[in-house]
Amino acid sequence: MKQKTLFIINPVSGTGRQKNIETVIRENLNQDLFDYSVRYTEHIHHGCELAREAANQGFDCVVAVGGDGSVNDVAQGLKDSGVHMGIIPCGSGNGLARTLKIPLRPALAVQNLNKLHSQTIDSIVINDKYLSVNASGVGFDAYIARLLKAVKKRGFKAYSSLFFREYASYQNCNYHLTVDGRSLKRKAWFIAIANGRQYGYNLSVAPKAQLADGLLDITIIDKVPIDHLPITAPLAFMNLLDHSQHVEMFRAKEVHIEGNLDKWVNIDGEGENLGDDLHFVVHPKSVKLYASNK
């Protein structure tokens, strides 16, 4: 029986690779396996609504066509539904797609769907409401995610420009963490709470993270002195950040963070104002998807 499939396309995602996506789908999808339809998002978080509606209507698969925010929306709509999610990465960072080794070229990503390689991954629920399937964070990275909301252009160039513009002025903050019941006080530049290994652009914040191990990977990063950046930054791109003297890492099932004075959280690449009191809990094997079998 064919997979009843909905492609949810974000027409304004980062790179513009989705502009001719209907042609790409038609030419590369195995239509002996898939009976598909297409919907376009019309407003923020519309993808979540469309995905939830598709699950309720008996669809077998819902494919997010867009960036990390689009993937997050579809995952939130499908969580615990048993419906598979697919990903056609058309954003700038594409963190989860890279971790899953899904091809970044849309045609190849559509062809990858034809393999029907199924796997189930964990997700992270924040404050009993928000979902993260890849990586979230507080501190400097959340601050940059907030600033990116006001920038028309996305991508690594925009991110790195803001990074270096704001680097000198943003200082460590005091945080109180409760990690599986254990109390910790830390000064941190930013704290990542990850399910996947990277934020995107191959920038790894949790080198040992596994998508289906039932654990959060918590990375606490002290502000790196400017003269140490040429050493520390390459470690992040080499998946070796745990080798840095400025980094501390834990694994846990849940973490409570107090002291998020900025009130912003980076959730899968999108800035959200959630306040200064945060609770992250892993939900094991709650999202099914079609990924690469490489």
C-alpha positions in Angstrom: 0.0 0.0 0.0 1.3 3.5 -0.9 2.4 5.9 1.9 -0.1 8.7 2.1 2.2 11.6 2.4 2.0 15.4 2.9 4.8 17.7 2.0 4.7 20.9 4.1 6.7 23.6 2.4 7.9 26.7 4.1 8.1 29.2 1.2 10.4 31.6 3.0 13.0 29.3 4.6 16.6 30.3 4.6 18.3 29.3 1.3 15.6 29.5 -1.4 16.3 25.9 -2.5 12.5 25.2 -2.0 11.5 27.5 -4.9 11.0 24.7 -7.4 10.4 22.0 -4.9 7.2 20.7 -6.4 9.1 19.9 -9.6 11.9 18.2 -7.6 9.4 16.1 -5.7 7.5 15.1 -8.9 10.8 14.1 -10.7 12.5 12.2 -7.8 9.8 10.7 -5.6 8.9 7.1 -6.2 5.2 7.4 -6.9 4.7 3.7 -6.7 5.5 4.1 -3.0 4.0 7.4 -2.2 0.6 9.0 -2.8 1.4 12.7 -2.0 0.0 16.1 -1.6 1.5 19.5 -0.9 0.6 22.3 1.5 2.4 25.7 2.0 2.8 27.3 5.4 1.1 30.7 5.7 2.1 31.9 9.1 4.5 31.1 12.0 4.0 27.6 13.4 1.5 26.8 10.7 3.6 23.7 10.0 2.7 22.3 13.4 -1.0 22.8 12.8 -0.8 21.2 9.3 1.2 18.2 10.6 -1.2 17.6 13.5 -4.1 17.8 11.1 -2.4 15.3 8.7 -1.8 12.9 11.6 -5.5 13.1 12.6 -6.5 12.5 8.9 -4.6 9.2 8.7 -1.5 10.3 6.8 1.4 7.9 7.0 4.2 10.5 6.5 4.6 14.2 6.8 7.7 15.8 5.2 9.1 19.1 6.4 10.5 21.2 3.5 12.4 24.0 5.0 15.0 24.8 7.8 15.4 23.7 11.4 12.3 25.8 12.5 10.2 24.0 9.9 11.5 20.6 11.0 10.7 21.6 14.6 7.1 22.6 13.8 6.4 19.3 12.0 8.0 17.2 14.7 5.9 19.0 17.3 2.7 18.2 15.3 3.7 14.6 14.9 5.2 13.8 18.4 3.8 10.5 19.8 1.5 10.1 16.8 3.3 7.2 15.1 3.3 9.1 11.8 6.7 9.3 10.1 8.4 12.6 9.5 10.6 13.2 6.5 13.0 16.1 6.0 13.9 18.0 2.8 16.5 20.5 4.2 16.1 23.9 2.6 17.3 26.0 5.5 20.7 27.5 6.4 21.9 25.4 9.4 20.0 22.1 8.8 21.3 20.8 12.1 19.1 17.7 12.5 19.3 16.8 8.8 23.1 16.9 9.0 23.1 14.7 12.1 20.8 12.2 10.4 23.1 12.3 7.2 20.1 13.4 5.1 21.5 14.9 1.8 21.4 18.7 1.7 20.5 18.8 -2.0 16.7 18.6 -2.2 16.6 16.1 -5.1 18.9 13.7 -3.3 16.9 14.2 -0.1 13.7 13.3 -1.9 15.4 10.2 -3.4 16.5 9.3 0.1 12.8 9.2 1.2 12.3 6.4 -1.4 14.4 4.1 0.8 11.8 4.2 3.6 14.6 3.8 6.2 12.7 4.2 9.4 14.1 5.2 12.8 12.7 6.6 16.0 14.4 9.4 18.0 14.0 11.2 21.3 12.7 14.7 21.7 13.1 17.3 24.5 10.1 19.1 26.0 10.7 22.5 27.5 8.4 23.9 30.3 5.8 21.3 29.4 5.0 23.1 26.2 7.8 23.6 23.7 9.5 20.8 21.7 13.1 20.5 20.6 14.3 17.6 18.4 17.8 18.7 17.9 19.5 21.2 20.2 18.5 24.1 22.4 20.4 26.6 24.5 20.5 29.6 26.8 23.0 32.4 27.1 25.0 33.8 24.2 23.6 31.5 21.6 20.0 32.3 22.6 20.9 36.0 22.5 22.2 35.6 18.9 19.0 33.6 18.0 16.9 36.5 19.3 18.9 39.0 17.2 18.6 36.8 14.1 14.8 37.2 14.3 15.2 40.8 13.2 17.7 40.1 10.4 16.2 39.5 6.9 19.0 37.3 5.8 19.9 34.0 7.5 22.8 31.7 7.0 26.3 31.2 8.4 27.4 34.7 7.2 24.6 36.4 9.1 25.2 34.2 12.2 29.0 34.8 12.2 28.6 38.5 11.7 26.4 38.8 14.8 28.7 36.5 16.7 31.7 38.6 16.3 29.8 41.9 16.7 28.4 40.9 20.1 31.2 38.6 21.4 33.1 41.1 23.4 30.2 42.6 25.2 28.3 39.4 26.2 29.6 38.1 29.6 29.2 35.0 31.6 26.1 34.7 33.7 25.3 32.9 36.9 23.1 29.8 36.6 21.7 27.3 39.0 21.2 23.9 37.4 19.4 20.9 38.9 20.6 17.9 36.8 18.6 14.7 37.7 18.2 16.1 41.2 21.8 17.2 41.6 22.3 20.9 42.3 25.0 22.8 40.5 26.0 26.4 40.3 27.9 27.6 37.3 29.1 30.7 35.6 28.5 30.2 31.9 28.7 32.0 28.6 26.1 29.6 27.2 24.5 26.3 28.0 23.4 23.8 25.4 20.8 21.1 26.0 21.1 18.7 23.1 19.5 15.7 21.6 21.5 15.8 18.4 25.2 16.7 18.1 25.1 20.1 16.3 23.3 23.3 15.9 23.9 23.4 12.2 26.7 24.4 9.8 28.6 21.3 11.2 29.0 23.3 14.5 29.0 20.6 17.1 28.0 21.4 20.7 27.5 17.8 21.9 30.1 15.5 20.3 28.8 12.3 22.0 25.1 12.9 21.7 22.9 10.1 20.4 19.4 10.8 19.1 17.8 7.8 20.7 19.6 7.1 24.0 17.0 8.5 26.3 19.3 11.2 27.6 19.9 14.9 27.2 23.5 16.1 26.5 24.2 19.2 28.6 27.2 21.3 27.5 28.3 24.2 29.7 30.7 26.6 28.0 32.7 29.3 29.8 33.5 32.4 27.8 36.6 31.6 25.7 39.3 34.3 25.8 39.7 35.9 22.5 43.2 34.6 22.1 41.9 31.0 22.7 39.3 31.2 19.9 41.7 30.0 17.1 42.1 26.8 19.1 38.6 26.3 20.5 36.5 27.2 17.5 38.0 24.4 15.2 37.3 21.9 17.9 33.6 22.6 17.5 33.7 22.0 13.8 35.8 18.8 14.3 33.2 17.3 16.7 35.9 17.6 19.5 34.5 20.4 21.7 34.7 18.1 24.7 38.5 18.4 24.5 38.4 22.1 25.3 39.4 23.3 28.8 36.5 25.8 28.7 33.8 23.1 28.4 32.0 20.9 30.9 29.5 18.2 29.8 26.9 16.0 31.5 24.2 13.6 30.5 20.8 13.5 32.2 17.1 12.8 31.8 16.1 16.2 32.9 17.6 19.5 33.9 16.1 22.6 35.5 17.9 25.9 34.9 17.4 29.0 36.9 19.0 32.4 36.2 18.3 32.8 32.5 18.2 36.6 32.8 17.9 37.1 29.1 14.7 35.1 29.2 15.4 33.8 25.6 16.0 30.2 24.6 17.4 29.0 21.3 15.1 26.1 20.3 16.3 24.3 17.2 17.7 27.5 15.8 14.7 29.8 16.6 14.7 32.3 19.5 11.8 32.1 22.0 11.1 34.1 25.1 10.4 31.5 27.8 11.5 33.4 30.9 14.2 32.8 33.5 13.0 29.5 34.9 13.4 26.5 32.5 12.7 22.8 32.7 14.1 20.4 30.0 12.9 16.8 30.0 13.8 14.0 27.5 10.9 12.1 25.9 12.4 8.9 24.7 11.6 7.6 21.2 8.7 10.0 20.6 9.4 11.0 17.0 9.4 8.6 14.0 11.1 9.6 10.8 12.6 8.5 7.6 16.3 9.2 7.5 19.5 8.1 5.7 20.7 4.5 6.0 24.3 5.4 5.1 
